Amino acid sequence: MYLLTLQLCSIYNDNDIHYQHPLIEEANIILIYSLIIVTVLAFSLTSSIKKQYRVYYSLAALLAILTSFYEILRIISNVELHGFISNLEKASIQGNISISFFILVMFAGALGSKWGITKKLLSIRAQLAILGSIFILPHGIIYLARFILLKLPNIIRQREIPILYLGYLVVGIIAFIILIPLFLTSLNKFRSKMSGLKWKQLQRWAYGFYFLAYIHIILMLLNKKELDWMKLIIYTAVFGSYTLLRVIKAKKIKSHKLNKAA
């Protein structure tokens, strides 16, 4: 289903890597379908993901490796993909697949814990976070490599500092660094070696990661020649609603504790 959707989407370009296309709506189609399909798959395959998580990690790692390999080839040889494979690769390198997993992780902690959908998400929250982390690897590595190999020499030669470009790059790097310990401690091998309190304290850094991810996206959109209002609205609605729900839930928990203490 995911591949079929991507096949139906036309090829679009992002002027930050190698995609330059005036029809920004097509990029939004891939983003929206990534969100929908990842959500549907997470709910329909909850039991399978929980039991066969190693299979899903392996598939995600394979796609991440193939994406990175292609992007390296793209930098050194200008090779081009076409059709649904091209759209799948774009969904991967753009971070659409990764952010879709992280959005599910976010809302798992913000929705009412008694809801059926929340219980489903919470049962595989760690697995979803790991999948999101695996899928973000090519995005972070390739963008950084492209900056060092291609953008930085141009900046040095031209002696002009693109503030917005450097801004979203630096924010993205900080977010990526924060994600590393969050990713590692989501793995059973590392989590089992930590106390519950220390693990919870470390996982609170996820809020900083979510915030920086949003800022990174906003700066990236502002850096484009034409502002993609649809993406801006989508991401603002998602992160804004998450923040509101999380604040409401935190207040309810605090109120419950106060009433219990009284």
Helices and strands as residue ranges (DSSP letters): H 2-8, H 24-44, H 46-51, H 53-77, H 83-93, H 96-108, H 116-123, H 125-146, I 147-151, H 152-158, H 163-184, H 188-191, H 196-203, H 205-223, H 229-261
